[in-house]
């Protein structure tokens, strides 16, 4: 917290206001709770003092925490930039590649917070990546480095489309003057307009392409002949250029032989199910003699034709019969184990483009940690400002977690329980009372040293009995 300059950034901002409470300590308490024992802000007041001791903050009220959240949000951009620059210097990061992705998170609300029209405009139903389309949500964007270190976080209304956020992300990061960077994004962000935006002001992109987009350029790239180069056991790549002059576009076709076998196996299983169902429908049709039985047969055909997975292998003849579409099967087989990338950087090798895109998994890992380790969800707030502040607190917690992992070479799930065994014990006797720290184990000592944290003193407090 101190090395990353988070406290300094907050205290500098406090000096420009009339805040009387220790905002920095209150924000630290919420971030620490998110790292160590995630819960609602109401739970934080009991956690502090009962389970942990935070220097400079013997106790805190709910109102103090909410005021600190409001203050944090008011200084959002300034704090994020200051913290990232400190981390970049501390870890000697090269911000030459930026990975960006979005997720969604649903939420419930604390009963004491009032609903308002503004909040209703922010909490919206939308495409849920949590598979909870029945709940209102917000959309969260996260940029990370190749090492998985968070760069910046964004929060948008729950019905925000991925295609609409790229210009804002590029504008915000460009304002930090990070230098020439390659932006890596998945297929959900790929549009001509977004790719132009990413290439502006000297930037570059690596983006995934939808294989079944129907775009002529994509079809040409996939059908172009050429020799694959093996990058590793499960990855082969080849370069393809489409167009001439200013319209010339570079694609990299990637092929995973192991995944190709899985794709074929899944398709064979689907076709077996289809053939079984077609035989059943044919037998049902042959037996049908009453109107009701014919209707049941038609319903069965319609259900099979409209099936999300099986229906794509079928076609309907002029006579109305369902048959397996061999052309569709051949088209699917042509895509087995393949994914398609496009990049504006012609200096990168095809191998670098492919391996760079695969590191987009770092952004996905950060989202998993936000939702799992740090319990981003459920969000117990209704108001837009409180939701934004909650996400920012989780972002700062993720930053501390990632730096700890970088320094120790261990995951936070390994670090947290080990250091959680360091406790203070309070002892009383006829001559007074004292507080003593548990014996530090070799593993704990190594972790503290790697993280640059001094070992706690053996005796943390003494209170002699008055004569």
N, C-alpha and C positions, 0 to 999 in steps of 0.2 A: 504493500500500500504506500509506504513512504518512498521507496525507490522509484516507483512508477510515477510519482509526483501527483497522485490523485488528491491527497490531502492539501498539498500546496495550491493546486489549481482551484480547489473549492474555497480555501481560505482567502486567496486573492480576490475571488468573486465576492466573498462575504464582506470584504472591506468596502465595497461599493454600495452596500445596503445598510439597513438599520436592524438587521437581525441581531438579537441579543443571545439567543440560545446557541450552543455549539453545534452548528449545522454539520460541520465536517465529521464530528464524532457520531452524530445520529446517522448520517449516510454510511459511515464505516460500519456501524452496528448492523444496518440492514443488509449491506453487502456481505459482511462476515456471516450473518445468519443464513443467507442464501447459499454460501459455500458449505457451511457446517451442519445446519439443521433447518432446511427450508420449511417455511410456514408462512402464514399470513402476517401482516404488520401487527395485528392485534396480539398474535402469539409472541412477537418479538419482545414486547414489554415484559412478559413473564420469563422468557428465555434469558434475558439480561439480568444478572444478579442471582438467578436461581442456578443456571447451568454454566455461565461464563462470567468473567470479569473483564471489562474493557477499560483500560486506563483513561481517565479523564471523563468517564461517563458512568457514574455509580448507578444511575437509574434514568429512565426515560419514559415519557408519557406518549399515548397514542397521538395526541395533537402535535407534539414535537416531531414525531416521525412523519406525519402528513405534511407539516410545514417544510420539513427537510426535503421531502419528495418534490414539493412545489418549487423549492429553490433549485434543486438539481435539474429539473426540467427546464427552468428558465435559463440555465447555463449549459444546456445540452451540448450544442455544437462545440463550444469552447472547451468543455471538459473532455469530450471525445478526442478532439484533435491533440490537446495537450498530453493526454494519457498515451495515445498511440505514438507520438513522437518520442516520449520517454522510453516506451517499450522498444521502439525501433533502435534507439541508441544503446539501450541496455543490452539487447540481444544481438546487436549488429545485424539487423534485418535488412535484406535487399527487397525493396518493394517494387520488383520488376514484373511480378505476376500477381494479379488480384483475382481471387475466385469469389463469385457472387451467386447467391441463391436465395430463395424465399421459402417460407413456411407459413402455416396458419396455426392459430391457437384459439381455442374456445375458452369461455370463462363464465364463472358465476360471480356474484357480487356480495360484498358485506352488507348486511341489512341496514347498517347505520348510514350508508352513503345514499344520497338522494339521486334519483334518476333525473335526467334532463333531456331536452331536445337535441342538444349538441352530442351527447353520448349516444343517443339513438342513431344519429347520423354516422357515428364512427363504428359502432358495433353492428355489423351487417351479416346476413347470410351470404355465403359465397362458396367457391370451390374449396372444400375442406381437405387438407392434407393429413388431418387427424382422423378422417373417415367419420366425422360427426356433422353431416350437413344439416342436422336438425337444430344445431345450436348457433347463436350469433358468434362471430369471431373477429379477430383482427389479423392482418397480414404483416409479417415481419421479414425484413430483408437484412442480410448479413454479408459483409465482405470480409474475407480472411486472406492471409498470406499463404505462401506455399508450405510454411511450417504449421499452419493452422492457427496462427495468432490472429485474433479479431482485429479488424481495422475500424469498422464503423457499423452502426446498426440503424435501421429505419423502421418506422411503424406506419401502416396505412389502414384505411377502412377495410372491413372484412370482405367487401365485394371488389377489391382492387384486382385488376388483371395483370399478370406478369409482364405482358407486352408494354404496359403503360408506365413502368417505373424506371426504365433504363436511362432516360435522359436526366432524371433527377439524380440518380446514383452517380452518373458520370460528371454532372455539374458539381455535386458536392465534393467528390474526391479530387476533381481538377482544382478546386479552390484551395486545397491543401498543398498544391504544388509538389506532388509526389514524384514528378518527373515522368519519363516515358514508361508506360506500363501496358502490359497485355491483360485484357479483361477476359476471363474464362467463364462462360455461361452455358447452361444446357439448352435443350431444344425449345423450352417454353418461352425464351426471350428472343428467339431468332426471327427477325423480320428485316426487310431491306432497310427500313428507316432506322431501326435500332443499330444495325451493323454500321450504317453511315455515322450515327452518333458516336459510337465507340471508336471509330477511326479518326474522328475530328481531333484537332489540336495535337496531332502526332501520336495518338494512341493506336493500339492494335487489338485484335480480338481473336479468340478461339471459341467457336460456338458449335454446338451439336445441331444436326439437321434431322428433320423428321423423314424417315425413309419412305413413308407412304404419303408424302405431302401432295403428290401429283404434279409438282413443279417440273417443268421441262429440264431445267439445269440439273436437278437432283437425279432425274432418270438418266440423263447423259452421263453424269459422274459415276453412277452405279454400273452402267452398261459398258463404260470405256474399258478396253482391254489393257493389260499391263501386268508386270511381274510384281508379286508381293515380296516384301522384305521382312524377314523374321526379326522381331524385336526381342521377344522372349517366347517361352514355350506356348503360351496361350494368346499371343498377339502378333499378327502380321499386318503390315501397312503398305499402301501404295499411294503415290501422288497422282492427282488428276487435275488438269487445268481445263476450264470451260470458258469459251468466249475469247475475244481479242481486244487489244487496246485497253481503254478505260473500263470496259465491261468484263475484262478477264478476271475470273474467280478461281481461287485455289481450293481444292477439296482434298481431304485425306480419307481414303476408304480403309476402315479397320476391320479385321476379321479375327474372330476368336474361334479356333477349331473345336475346342471343348464345348463352347456355348452352341456352336452349330449342331453338334451331335444332340445336345439337349433340345434344341428347337425342333429337329427332325423327330425325335422321340415323342415330344409333346404333340406334334402334328399327327403322327401315326396313331396315338391314343385318341385324339379327337376324331380322326377318320373312322376308327373302329367303333366309336360311340355313334357316329352318324349312320354307318351301315347297319348297325343293330337297330337303330330307331327307324330307318327307312324300311327295313324288313318287317318290323312290327306294324308300321303304318300300312304297308302293302297287304299284310295278312288281315288287318282290321278292315281295310277297304273291301277285300274279297268276301269277308263274312257279312258285311253290312247289307241289310235288307230293309231296314226301317229308316225313316227320315232322321230320327234322333241319332241313330248310329252313324249316318253320313255326316251330320253336324259335328259329332265327336271326332271323326276322322279329320275334317277340315280344321278344327281347332288344334289338333295335334300337329298338322302340317304347318299351320301359321306359327305355332310356338317354336317349332324347329327352325323355320325360315328366319324368324326374328331373334333367335338365340344370339346373345352377344358374341360368343366364341364360335359356336358350331355354324352359325348362319353364314359366316364369311366364306365357307367352303362350298356353298350351295348355289344353284341357279334354278330358275323355274322355266320349264319348257313352255312352248306356245299352248300345249294341251293342259297346262296347269300342274304338271308333275314336278316334284322336287328331285333333282339329280345332283351328283357330285360334279363340281366345276373343275375340270382338270387344268384349265388355264390359270385359275386362281391358285391352285395348289403349286403349279410350276412357278408362278410369280412369288409366292411365299417362300418356296425352297431357295430361290435366288438370293433371298435376304438372310438366310440362316447364318447366325453368328456374326452378322455385320452391323456396324454403326458408322455413320458418316459425319465428318467434321468439316468445317470451313474455317479458314484463317486469312487474315489480311497481311500477315507477316511472312514474306517470302524468304527470309533469311533463316527461319527455323527449319530443321530437318523434319521429315514426316514422323520420325520416331519421337522427337521432342514435342511435336503437336499432340500426338496420341498419349504419351505419358503425362503431359501437362493437363490434358482434359481429364484423365483418370484421377488426378489429384483433386478434382472438384469434390471428391468424396470427403475432403477435409471440411468443406462447408457443411456437408450433410452430417459429419461426425459432431460438429459444433452444435448443430440443431438437436441432435440426439442428446448431447450433454445438457443443453439448455432445458430440454423437456424432461430428461431423466434425472441426471445427477443433481441439477439445480432446481428442478421442479418449477419450470416456468409456468406450467399449467397445473391445475386450473387457475385462472386469474380472478382474484376476489375483488374486482373493482368494476365500477360502471362508468365513471367519468373519463373522458378522453385524456385529460391531463394526468390522472392517476394511472391509467393504463400505460401511457407512454413512459412515465417515471418508473413504473414497475419493470418494464422491459429494459430500461437503461440500467437499473440496479442489477438485473440478471446479466446484462452485457459486461458490467464492471466485474461481477463475480467470475464470469467466464474468462475474462482477461487475467485475473489473479490465478485461476486454476491452470490456464495454459502456460503461464510463465513458470509456475511451480512444477508442472510436468516437464517443461523444457530443461529446467535446471537439475531436476532429480533423475530424469530418465524413467520415471514411474507414472502410472495413471493416478488421477485424483482419487479413484476408488481404492487404490492401494495406500495413498498418502493419508487420506482423511482418518480412517480408523486407527492407523498407527499413531499419529500425533494426538488423536483424541484420547489416548490412554494417559497423556500427561495431565495430571490433576493437582489441585491444591487441597491439602487436608488441614482442617482446623482442630487444634488440640488444646484442651484446657486442663489445668491442674491447680494445686494449692498455691503455687507461686505465680500463676498467671496463665496466659494463653499465647500460642504462637501458630503460625501458618507455615506449612512445609510442602514443598513440591515433591511429587513422587520421583523415585529414582529414574534417571534417564537411561534408556536402553541403548546399546550400540546402534541399532537401526534408527532409533529416533535421533540420536546424535548425528548420524550421517545425513539424515534428511534435513535437519536444521542447518547443518553446515553447508549443504548444497544450496539451500534456499537463502543463505546469508542471514539467518535469524539466530541471534545469540541464545544460548541455553538459559532458561529461567533460573534465577538464584535458588539455592536449596531452601533457604529460609526467606519467606516473603513478608513476614510481619511478626512482631513481638509486642505483647501487652502485659507487662509485669503487674502483679497484684499490688495495689496501693498499700503502704504500711499503715 
